[in-house]
Amino acid sequence: MRRVSPYHHLAAVLIACLVVFVIRPQQRIDLHQILPQGAAAYLIDYTPYYPGQKELYRHEIFAPYNRQKKKIVIMGSSVADSIGCDSSWTSANPHRKPERNVHIACSVTGHLNALLEQQGLKDWQAFNLACDSSRLASTLLTYARIAELRPDIVIFIDSFPYAETQNAGVSYLDPNLYAYMDGVFSKTPAVAAIWQPYSRFLSRRGNVTNYKVPETDAHTDPQQATGIVDHINLNDILVAALGHMRNVLLMDTQPLPVLLEPQRRIWIERGDRDLEETNPLPDYLQGFDVIRTQQATHHGQFLLVFAPMFDQRHNAPYLASLRGGRYDGYLRARNINMLDLVSLSLKPVYETYDGFHQTAYGNAKVAAAIFNHLEQQHLLPGVTDVSN
């Protein structure tokens, strides 16, 4: 075989550079017309973690391979998000790599999915759409954006009454996003009858401003924030393939071992709460009725979970307000399905590292309690009690 000279190699490299960086056929050739309809949806880099409002379309609940799944959606703030395996989620540990031990498998959502698989419910899946520091208004925005998926069960987990603080977070929303929610929740008369007076109540309590925080930094028209494009080229396919391989590798990895810190004493330093004194307006809770009523339009279910709070587990005024008091009566009058886990038995340090955020072991207990409640309410087909 004739030996190829270095000049031929140089010429080949130059031609390759010319093709890739100048002619760029991999970007110019549009494959959209020859690919099956809807193929663009398979090119999005989906994630099981909450990606923020701006890229909400990247959440795995929108993935084509999950269209036929029966969906359980977890919503709320950090106690619901709960992707931290130990206290490093709150306070980074510089002595470990990575410094924050987080993984979807450690979360309430991850443990729920493990229980669903264990019970043979392979057509069911739980999705984590909770977000650290999220209040009720931003949660309603997220729910408005997934309402068309008709989730079977929506579960809101709250270290009560965090969701209603700061005027339920309504001032964090761009007015365009507030208008988007109004458009979604005003379509059905039954939902509009609750949403419209509720939105007026929020407006009276605090202004709807242009102030934004990253958590609610969304596209001004959420209907356009889909990630779907009309032009598909070879680069798009290559990037999607690499993203898929990366996600598979990340999901195959295990979280770091749970690190227990006996010296942590934060969980005993907070005082008792009195809901009747500090939160005299249960009208904020109408937001939960908005979700319940919207769910009812497609025979879906809604569950409000009062998250474990170690320092309040013996607080009589706090518990009385949730168990027969004004808040309990307000929610029951609106047929809100509730699960009280405030006094759930959790071991300090081992299962809860600060009294309201759990380790992976504590999240497993929360998930089991929620799963058993769904079973007792006959919301899951053919399952058995999974209590330890």
C-alpha positions as CSV (number, residue, x, y, z in Angstrom):
1,M,0.0,0.0,0.0
2,R,1.3,3.4,-0.9
3,R,2.4,5.5,2.1
4,V,0.3,8.6,2.6
5,S,2.5,11.7,2.9
6,P,2.1,14.2,5.8
7,Y,0.8,16.7,3.3
8,H,-2.1,14.4,2.5
9,H,-2.9,14.2,6.3
10,L,-2.7,18.0,6.5
11,A,-5.0,18.4,3.5
12,A,-7.5,15.9,5.1
13,V,-7.5,17.9,8.3
14,L,-8.0,21.2,6.5
15,I,-10.9,19.7,4.4
16,A,-12.5,18.4,7.6
17,C,-12.2,21.8,9.3
18,L,-13.6,23.4,6.2
19,V,-16.6,21.0,6.2
20,V,-17.3,21.2,9.9
21,F,-16.6,24.8,10.7
22,V,-17.4,26.6,7.3
23,I,-19.7,24.6,5.2
24,R,-21.3,23.0,8.3
25,P,-23.6,20.5,6.6
26,Q,-24.3,18.9,10.0
27,Q,-26.1,22.2,10.9
28,R,-27.5,23.1,7.5
29,I,-29.2,19.8,6.7
30,D,-32.7,19.9,8.1
31,L,-33.8,16.4,9.1
32,H,-37.1,17.5,10.5
33,Q,-39.1,16.6,7.3
34,I,-37.8,13.0,7.2
35,L,-38.1,12.2,10.9
36,P,-41.4,11.0,12.5
37,Q,-43.7,13.6,13.8
38,G,-42.9,14.5,17.4
39,A,-39.3,13.4,17.1
40,A,-38.1,16.8,18.4
41,A,-39.5,16.0,21.8
42,Y,-37.0,13.1,22.1
43,L,-34.1,15.4,21.7
44,I,-34.7,17.4,24.9
45,D,-32.3,16.7,27.8
46,Y,-34.8,15.6,30.4
47,T,-34.0,15.6,34.2
48,P,-35.7,14.2,37.3
49,Y,-34.7,17.3,39.2
50,Y,-36.7,20.6,39.2
51,P,-35.0,22.6,36.4
52,G,-36.6,26.0,37.3
53,Q,-39.5,27.7,35.6
54,K,-37.5,28.9,32.6
55,E,-36.6,25.3,31.6
56,L,-39.6,23.5,33.1
57,Y,-40.1,21.7,29.8
58,R,-36.9,19.8,30.6
59,H,-38.5,18.0,33.5
60,E,-38.9,14.3,32.9
61,I,-42.7,14.5,33.5
62,F,-42.9,16.0,29.9
63,A,-40.7,13.2,28.4
64,P,-42.5,11.2,25.6
65,Y,-41.6,7.9,27.3
66,N,-43.6,9.0,30.4
67,R,-46.8,10.0,28.5
68,Q,-48.6,6.7,29.4
69,K,-47.5,6.7,33.0
70,K,-49.9,7.3,35.8
71,K,-48.5,10.3,37.5
72,I,-48.0,11.2,41.2
73,V,-46.6,14.8,41.4
74,I,-44.8,15.9,44.5
75,M,-44.9,19.7,45.1
76,G,-43.9,22.1,47.8
77,S,-40.7,23.6,49.2
78,S,-37.4,22.0,50.4
79,V,-39.2,19.5,52.7
80,A,-40.9,18.1,49.6
81,D,-37.9,18.5,47.2
82,S,-35.7,16.7,49.8
83,I,-33.1,15.5,47.4
84,G,-30.4,15.9,50.1
85,C,-29.2,12.6,51.5
86,D,-27.8,14.2,54.7
87,S,-27.1,17.6,56.2
88,S,-24.6,18.5,53.5
89,W,-27.6,19.5,51.4
90,T,-28.1,22.5,53.7
91,S,-24.5,23.1,54.7
92,A,-21.9,21.9,52.2
93,N,-19.3,19.6,53.6
94,P,-15.8,20.7,52.2
95,H,-14.2,17.5,53.3
96,R,-16.2,15.4,50.7
97,K,-16.4,15.4,46.9
98,P,-18.9,16.5,45.9
99,E,-19.5,18.8,48.8
100,R,-23.3,18.3,48.8
101,N,-24.5,14.7,49.0
102,V,-27.7,15.0,46.8
103,H,-29.4,12.3,44.7
104,I,-33.0,11.8,43.6
105,A,-32.8,8.3,45.2
106,C,-32.6,9.9,48.6
107,S,-35.7,12.0,48.2
108,V,-39.3,11.3,49.1
109,T,-40.0,11.0,45.4
110,G,-37.2,8.5,45.0
111,H,-38.4,6.3,47.8
112,L,-42.0,6.5,46.5
113,N,-40.8,5.2,43.2
114,A,-39.0,2.4,44.9
115,L,-42.2,1.4,46.7
116,L,-44.2,1.6,43.5
117,E,-41.8,-0.7,41.8
118,Q,-41.7,-3.0,44.8
119,Q,-45.5,-3.3,44.7
120,G,-45.4,-4.1,40.9
121,L,-47.0,-0.8,39.9
122,K,-44.7,-0.3,36.9
123,D,-47.2,2.0,35.1
124,W,-47.1,4.5,38.0
125,Q,-44.3,7.0,38.6
126,A,-43.7,9.8,41.1
127,F,-42.3,13.1,39.8
128,N,-40.4,15.7,41.9
129,L,-41.7,19.2,41.0
130,A,-41.0,20.7,44.4
131,C,-38.5,23.5,44.7
132,D,-36.4,24.9,47.6
133,S,-38.0,28.0,49.1
134,S,-41.1,27.7,46.9
135,R,-44.3,29.3,48.3
136,L,-47.9,28.5,47.3
137,A,-48.1,31.0,44.4
138,S,-45.1,29.7,42.6
139,T,-46.3,26.1,43.2
140,L,-49.6,27.1,41.6
141,L,-47.7,28.4,38.6
142,T,-45.9,25.1,38.2
143,Y,-49.1,23.2,38.6
144,A,-50.8,25.4,36.0
145,R,-48.0,24.5,33.5
146,I,-48.5,20.7,34.1
147,A,-52.3,20.7,34.4
148,E,-52.7,19.6,30.8
149,L,-50.9,16.4,31.7
150,R,-53.8,15.5,34.0
151,P,-51.7,14.1,36.9
152,D,-53.5,11.3,38.7
153,I,-52.4,12.5,42.2
154,V,-50.8,15.8,43.3
155,I,-49.2,15.8,46.7
156,F,-48.3,19.1,48.4
157,I,-45.9,18.7,51.3
158,D,-45.5,21.7,53.6
159,S,-43.8,22.4,57.0
160,F,-47.0,24.2,57.8
161,P,-47.6,27.1,57.3
162,Y,-44.4,27.9,55.2
163,A,-46.3,27.9,51.9
164,E,-48.5,30.9,52.9
165,T,-45.6,33.1,54.2
166,Q,-44.6,36.3,52.3
167,N,-48.2,36.6,50.9
168,A,-47.8,33.0,49.5
169,G,-44.9,34.3,47.4
170,V,-47.2,36.1,44.9
171,S,-45.0,39.2,44.7
172,Y,-42.1,37.0,43.3
173,L,-44.1,36.4,40.1
174,D,-43.8,38.4,36.9
175,P,-47.3,39.9,36.1
176,N,-47.2,37.9,32.8
177,L,-46.9,34.7,34.8
178,Y,-49.7,35.7,37.1
179,A,-51.8,36.4,34.0
180,Y,-50.9,32.9,32.6
181,M,-52.2,31.3,35.8
182,D,-55.3,33.3,35.5
183,G,-55.8,32.0,32.0
184,V,-55.4,28.4,33.1
185,F,-57.5,28.5,36.2
186,S,-60.3,30.6,34.7
187,K,-61.1,28.1,31.9
188,T,-63.4,25.9,34.0
189,P,-66.2,27.6,35.9
190,A,-65.8,25.5,39.1
191,V,-62.0,26.3,39.3
192,A,-62.6,30.0,38.3
193,A,-65.1,30.4,41.1
194,I,-62.3,29.6,43.6
195,W,-59.3,31.1,41.8
196,Q,-60.6,34.5,41.0
197,P,-61.6,35.6,44.5
198,Y,-58.3,34.0,45.7
199,S,-56.2,36.0,43.3
200,R,-58.1,39.2,44.4
201,F,-57.4,38.3,48.0
202,L,-53.6,37.9,47.3
203,S,-53.6,41.2,45.4
204,R,-55.2,43.0,48.3
205,R,-52.6,41.5,50.7
206,G,-49.6,42.4,48.6
207,N,-48.8,43.9,45.2
208,V,-48.1,41.9,42.1
209,T,-44.8,43.4,41.1
210,N,-42.1,43.0,38.5
211,Y,-39.7,41.6,41.1
212,K,-38.2,38.2,40.2
213,V,-36.1,35.6,41.9
214,P,-34.3,32.8,40.0
215,E,-36.8,30.2,41.3
216,T,-39.6,31.9,39.3
217,D,-37.6,33.3,36.4
218,A,-39.7,31.9,33.6
219,H,-40.4,32.7,30.0
220,T,-42.8,35.6,29.7
221,D,-45.1,33.2,27.7
222,P,-44.8,29.7,29.3
223,Q,-46.8,28.3,26.4
224,Q,-43.8,29.1,24.1
225,A,-41.2,27.6,26.6
226,T,-41.4,24.0,25.2
227,G,-37.8,23.4,23.9
228,I,-39.4,22.0,20.7
229,V,-37.8,23.4,17.5
230,D,-38.9,23.2,13.9
231,H,-35.3,22.6,12.6
232,I,-33.4,19.4,13.5
233,N,-29.9,18.8,12.3
234,L,-27.1,16.3,13.0
235,N,-25.7,18.4,15.8
236,D,-29.0,18.3,17.6
237,I,-29.1,14.5,17.5
238,L,-25.4,14.2,18.6
239,V,-26.0,16.6,21.6
240,A,-29.1,14.7,22.6
241,A,-27.3,11.4,22.4
242,L,-24.4,12.7,24.6
243,G,-26.9,14.2,27.1
244,H,-28.8,10.9,27.3
245,M,-25.5,8.9,27.9
246,R,-24.5,11.4,30.6
247,N,-27.9,11.1,32.4
248,V,-27.7,7.3,32.3
249,L,-24.3,7.4,33.9
250,L,-25.4,9.9,36.5
251,M,-28.5,7.9,37.4
252,D,-26.5,4.7,37.6
253,T,-24.2,6.2,40.3
254,Q,-25.1,6.0,43.9
255,P,-25.2,8.8,46.4
256,L,-22.4,9.2,48.9
257,P,-22.9,7.4,52.2
258,V,-25.1,9.3,54.6
259,L,-22.9,11.3,57.0
260,L,-24.4,11.6,60.5
261,E,-23.4,14.6,62.7
262,P,-24.3,14.0,66.4
263,Q,-22.9,17.4,67.3
264,R,-25.8,19.2,65.4
265,R,-28.2,20.7,67.9
266,I,-30.2,23.0,65.6
267,W,-33.3,20.8,65.9
268,I,-33.9,21.6,69.6
269,E,-33.3,25.4,69.5
270,R,-36.6,26.7,68.0
271,G,-39.5,27.6,70.1
272,D,-43.1,26.5,69.9
273,R,-45.4,28.0,67.3
274,D,-49.0,29.0,67.7
275,L,-50.8,29.1,64.3
276,E,-53.8,31.0,65.7
277,E,-51.6,33.9,66.7
278,T,-49.0,34.0,64.0
279,N,-51.2,33.1,61.0
280,P,-54.7,34.5,61.6
281,L,-55.8,34.3,57.9
282,P,-56.5,30.7,56.7
283,D,-57.9,32.3,53.5
284,Y,-54.4,31.7,52.0
285,L,-55.4,28.0,52.0
286,Q,-57.8,28.6,49.1
287,G,-54.8,27.9,46.9
288,F,-55.0,24.3,47.9
289,D,-58.6,24.2,46.9
290,V,-57.7,25.6,43.5
291,I,-55.5,22.5,42.9
292,R,-58.1,20.1,44.4
293,T,-60.9,21.5,42.2
294,Q,-58.7,21.5,39.0
295,Q,-57.7,17.9,39.8
296,A,-61.4,17.0,40.1
297,T,-62.0,18.1,36.5
298,H,-60.3,15.0,35.3
299,H,-61.0,12.8,38.4
300,G,-57.6,13.3,39.8
301,Q,-56.8,13.5,43.5
302,F,-55.1,16.0,45.7
303,L,-53.3,15.3,49.1
304,L,-52.0,18.0,51.5
305,V,-49.3,16.6,53.8
306,F,-48.2,18.4,57.0
307,A,-44.5,17.6,57.0
308,P,-42.7,16.2,60.1
309,M,-41.6,19.0,62.5
310,F,-39.6,17.5,65.3
311,D,-39.6,20.6,67.5
312,Q,-43.4,21.0,67.2
313,R,-44.4,17.3,67.7
314,H,-45.6,18.0,71.3
315,N,-46.7,21.6,70.8
316,A,-50.4,21.4,71.8
317,P,-51.6,24.8,70.3
318,Y,-49.9,24.0,67.0
319,L,-51.2,20.5,66.8
320,A,-54.7,21.5,67.9
321,S,-55.0,24.0,65.0
322,L,-54.2,21.2,62.6
323,R,-56.3,18.6,64.4
324,G,-59.8,19.9,64.9
325,G,-58.9,23.6,65.1
326,R,-59.7,26.4,62.7
327,Y,-57.2,25.3,60.1
328,D,-58.4,21.8,60.2
329,G,-62.0,22.9,59.9
330,Y,-61.3,25.3,57.0
331,L,-59.6,22.5,55.0
332,R,-62.2,19.8,55.8
333,A,-65.0,22.2,54.8
334,R,-63.4,22.3,51.4
335,N,-62.9,18.5,51.2
336,I,-59.1,18.8,51.2
337,N,-57.6,15.3,51.7
338,M,-55.0,15.7,54.5
339,L,-52.2,13.7,56.1
340,D,-50.7,14.9,59.3
341,L,-47.1,13.7,59.7
342,V,-46.0,16.5,62.2
343,S,-45.4,14.0,64.9
344,L,-44.0,11.2,62.7
345,S,-41.5,9.3,64.8
346,L,-38.1,10.3,63.5
347,K,-34.7,9.9,65.2
348,P,-32.7,13.1,65.7
349,V,-29.5,13.2,63.6
350,Y,-30.1,9.7,62.1
351,E,-33.4,10.5,60.4
352,T,-33.8,14.2,60.7
353,Y,-30.8,16.5,60.8
354,D,-32.5,19.8,61.7
355,G,-36.0,18.9,62.7
356,F,-37.8,19.5,59.4
357,H,-35.3,18.3,56.7
358,Q,-34.7,14.6,56.7
359,T,-31.8,12.4,55.8
360,A,-32.3,9.6,53.3
361,Y,-33.5,7.4,56.1
362,G,-36.1,9.9,57.3
363,N,-37.4,10.5,53.7
364,A,-37.9,6.8,53.4
365,K,-40.2,6.9,56.5
366,V,-42.1,9.9,55.0
367,A,-42.5,8.2,51.7
368,A,-43.8,5.0,53.4
369,A,-46.4,7.0,55.4
370,I,-47.6,8.7,52.3
371,F,-47.7,5.4,50.3
372,N,-49.8,3.8,53.1
373,H,-52.2,6.7,53.2
374,L,-52.7,6.4,49.4
375,E,-53.3,2.7,49.9
376,Q,-55.8,3.3,52.7
377,Q,-57.6,5.8,50.6
378,H,-57.8,3.2,47.8
379,L,-55.9,5.6,45.4
380,L,-53.4,2.9,44.4
381,P,-54.5,-0.5,42.9
382,G,-53.7,-3.7,44.7
383,V,-51.0,-2.7,47.1
384,T,-50.2,-3.7,50.7
385,D,-49.1,-1.8,53.8
386,V,-45.3,-1.0,53.7
387,S,-44.9,0.1,57.3
388,N,-41.7,-1.1,59.0
